[in-house]
Structure formats: C-alpha cells, structure tokens
Amino acid sequence: MKALRVALVFASLCFAHAAMAQQTSNDPIWAEIKKLDWKFGPSQGDIATVASIGVPKDSVFLGSVGSRRFLELNGNLGGDGNYTFAPSSLSWFAIFNFDPSGYVKDDETLDPDELLSILKKNNVSGNEERERRGLQKLVLEGWYVVPHYDIQTKRLEWATKLREQSGDVTVNYTIRLLGRTGVMNAILVSSPGSLDNDIRAFKASLANFTFNSGQRYSEFRAGDKVAEYGLAALIVGGAAAAAAKSGAFKAFGKVIVFGVFGGLAAAWAGLRRFFSRKSA
C-alpha cells in the first residue's frame, strides 16, 4: 500500500508525462508542488557550484529555490543550499547540501561505541528542541549500519536506528562525500520495506555524481583550507541531534538517508501526512 501511495504522489508531480498528467487533485499543497521547477532527465543537475549529478531519463532534479519550497510544502524546515534528486517514480529521493568547511583529513580510526555514546547524548538535547517545537521525541537505540569509510570513493557512511514515541522505528542512513574544499552531505528518503534496494539505487546514482574540476579531494594543494575536525566529527556533529531539532525522519514511512546541512546543523521531514491524505 505504501508503494502505491508513493507512486501516486510522483505520478502527479511528473505532469510532463501524458499518463501521469491525468492524475489530479484539489489539494493546494499538491498543486504547489506541481508548479516547482522540476528538471527532467536526461540532463544535469548543478549542486552548489562545486559539483554536479547526471539526471538520467525517468529521473528529476530541483535546484536550491525549488528544493527549499519542496521541503517547506511538506512541513519541513527548508533552508537554502539544498538540491533534490529522485527517480521519477519517487520511490526515494535525495537531498544534497555542501558544507564548505575545508579539506577533511581521512586518516582517523573510528570507534563505533564511543561515537554512539556521543550521539545518544546529542539525542537528549535534540529531543528538548523537538519538545519545544511540539514534535514527537526520537530515541536513538543504536547502529543500523556501523560507520565505515571507503578510502577509494572518499565516502563516509553509517545508519542509526531510532524509535518514536508512537513506537514506530526510523532508520537514518547517512552519507558524506569528501571534496577538496568541504563535504557534500546527502539525504535519501525512502520506504521502510525497500530501504536496502533504495540504498543500492542511490549509490548507483552516485556514479553520476562528480565534484567539479578543482573541487576533487585528490586536487588538494598545500595552503588549502583544512577542516578543524576529522571523520568522527562528521558523524557526531549532527545526525540524530540535528534531525531531532528539526523534526526529521517521517518522510515516506520513516526511512531517511540523512545528511547534516549548513555546518552540521539542519534537517527536515514530514511527508507522511501529505501522502496519507493523497491515498484517502
């Protein structure tokens, strides 16, 4: 049923396709989403002037202005500098955001137990902010995927498992892509039943992601700005804490690939209410 709801959502978004254009709704939010400046593939999506991602056929992309509005329309904190990539089915979507914090040295050994302890402390303070905003608390229970770094692709990945007050479980899957002048953060929103498949699809799409010339990690030169933190800080600097502050983890039935925005301090969520209305 959830898969059907998702399909119906983007069937209306992809109004450029004849069959999809037949989907109609009187919902004002739905109408506003359709007005956004969606770029349909095959094309290229430019991300924060430092990177780009290929948008193949049957995929879509939104720039910063459209992504801000897209997130706001679905009950999220929008913010500037976010970019949206998705398959046209909207079985998942990803938000990219670049943090120009400098070159992050990748010679650090990660201690999963210590990192989880810090994240749980962050989770407590994050829940205080969620409570202030009238949002459900989220309890960080542990790792879904233990943090790991790929020295070849320069990608840092991990996933946490959280539980809402309602008892529903959220998986927060995170990926960072290291560049010469900073870190590209990415968030993937997916359905619980298709998480593993969607992660694979998302990673496959990253084959079409590239930092622009002069922005690649391998192009570091003496004198470049070096970040004041390493790999561990990319994990404990946000993830659960930032998500908790902004009300994340609800979109598409509560599975989010979550990247921390703007100096490790922002996030979003909340498409579930919208989808529930559309399936009625």
N, C-alpha and C positions, 0 to 999 in steps of 0.2 A: 504493500500500500504506500509506504514512504517513497519507493522508487517512482510510483505513478505520480505522486504529488510533485516530486522534483521535475519529472518530465513535463508536467503540465505548466509548471512555472516558467521554464525557459521556452516552452512552445510559444508562449505569449510574448516573451522577450524577443525571440527571433522573428520579428514581424516581416523581415525581408524575404522569408521563405513562404511560398504560397500556402502550403499545408498548414504551417504554423500560424500564418496570418489569420486563419479562420478562428483562432482562439480569441475570445472576447471576454471582457469583464467590466463591471461598473465600479470596481474598487478604485478609488482615487490614487492609492499608492501604486497599484498595478499600472495605471495609466502613466504615472510619472516615470516609473522605471522604463517603460517602453520608449519614452522620449529621450532617454540618455543617448549620448553619442557613442554607441557601440561600433567598434571597428571589426568587421567580419573578415575572416581569412579567405584565401591566403593573403597575408600582409605581415607587417612587422610592428611590434609594439615597443616604443621607446620608453625606457624607465629612468627617470631622474637624471637624464643627460649623461649617465655613466654606463648604461647597459641597455640591452635590447633582448627581446624574445620573439622568435618566429611564431606567427599565428597561422597555423595550417588551416586548410579547409575544414569547415564544421567546428571552428573554434572562434572565440571572440575576445576582445580586449577593450578596456576602458582606461583613459588617461586619468590624470590626477583629479581634475574637476569632476568628471563623471563618477569616479570611484568614491569621492567624498559624498556626493549626493546619493549614490547607490547605498552606501553604508548608513547614511542618515535616514533614508526612506525606510530602512528595515530596522530602525530602532537602535542604531549603533552610534558610537562616537566616531564621526567621520575623520576629521583632520586632513591636513594637506600632505602631499607627497606619497599617496597610496595609488597603486596601479593594479587593475584587475585582469586576470587571465582565466579563461574557462573553456571547456568543451561546450559546443552549442547545446548539448543535452542538459547542461548544468548538473550533471551527476556529481560534480565537485567544482569548486572554483578556488583560485589562489589570489592572494593579495601580496604584492611586492612593495617594499619600502626600503630606501637606502639610508644608512646611518654613516655620515662622513666622519667617523671617529678616528680614522687613520689606519695604518697597517697593523694588523693584529698578528703578533708572533705566534706560530703554531707549534712551539717546542715544549708545550706544557703537558704533563701527565694528569689525566682526570681521575678524581676519586669519587665514584658514584655515590657512596654512602655519605660522604661529607657534603656533597652538593645537594643531596636530597634533604639533609638536615637543615641546610640554609634555606632551601625552597619552602620547607614547611614553616619556618619562622616567617618568611615573607608572606606566606599564605594567610597567616594570622592577621598581620597588619592589613593585607589586601581585603580580607573579609570585613574589617572595620569600615573600610571605604565603601564596600558593597552595601553594607547595612545602612550607611548614611544615605546612599542613593536609593534605598528601598529595594535592593536586589537580593536574590537568594544567596546564601553563603555557599561556598565551594570548599570542600575538604580535600586536601591533597593526600592521597593514600599511598602513592609510590610510583615507581617507574613502570611504564608500559613497554618502552624500549630504552635500554640503558644507553646513556650518552656515548657516542663514538664519533671519531673524526677520521675522514678519508684524506690522507696526505696527497693523493693523486688529484682528486677533484676539488680539494680545498673546501669541503663541505662538512659542517658540524651538524649532527642530527641527534635528536632524542625525543622521547614521548613520556608524558606523565598521565597518571590516572587520577581523576578527581570525582567526587561524589557530591551531588546537590542535596539540599535539604529534603527534596522530594524522594530521594533515594536513587534517582537516575545517575548513571555513570557517564562521565565525559572523558574522552581521550584527547589529549592536547599534544599533537605531533608538531615538532619544531624543526626548522632547517635554517642554517646560516650559510651564505656563500661568501667567502673571503675575497676581497679585492685589494688593489694597491692603496686606495685612499679611504677604505672603510668596508663595511659589511652590508651585504644585501640580505634583508630579512624577508622571509616568505611565510605566508599563512595559507593553508589549504583547508577549505570547509567541505565536509563530506558526510555521507550517511554511515551510521554505525555498522550496518551489515556489509558494506562494501569498502571499509577502511583500507584493508590490505591491498585490494585491487586498485583503489584510487591513489594510494601512495605510489604504487608502481607506475600508474599512468602519469602522475605528477612528476616523478623522477624522469620518466621518458620525455616529458615535455621540456625538462631542463636541458636536454640535449640541444635544444634550440635557443637556450639562454647563453648569452655571452657578455662579458664586460667589454666596453669599447676599447679601442686601441689607446694605450697609455693608462688604462684603469685595471689591467690584469695583475693578479697577485705576483706573477713572475716578473713583472716590469718594475718592481721596487728598486729604487736607487738610493744611495747614501744621501742623507739630507731630507728624505721624505718624512712626513709626519708619522710617528709611531704611536699607536694607541697605548693608553696608560693601563691597559688590562689585557689578559690573555683569554684562552678558550673558556676556562671555568667561569669567568665573569660574564661571558655571553649567555651562559645558562642561568646563573643565579641573579643576573641583573634584571630579569624580567619574568618571562614565562608565566608561572602561576600568579605571581604578585601583580603584574601589570594586567593580566586578564581579569583577575578578581576586582581590581579597581574600576574597570570599565564595563564589566558585565558580559564577559565573553563566554564562549563555549556552547551557545544554544543553537546556532545555525545548523540546519539540515539534520536535525535529530541528534545534536550534541556530539559531533566529532569535528575538531578543528585542528588544522595544522597551523600552529600559531607562531608568528614572528613578532618580536617586540619592536615597536616603532619609535622614531624620534629620540635617540639617545637612550634606548631601552626603557621607554615609559609610555606605551599606549596600546590599545587593542579595541576589539569590538565584538558584537554578536547580536543575536536576536531575530533570525529569520523564521524561527519556528512558528511564531504566532501568525505571521503572514501566510505561510504555507498551509497552516490549519484552516485559515479562512478560505483559501482557494480550493481546498479539497471538499468543502462542505457541499 
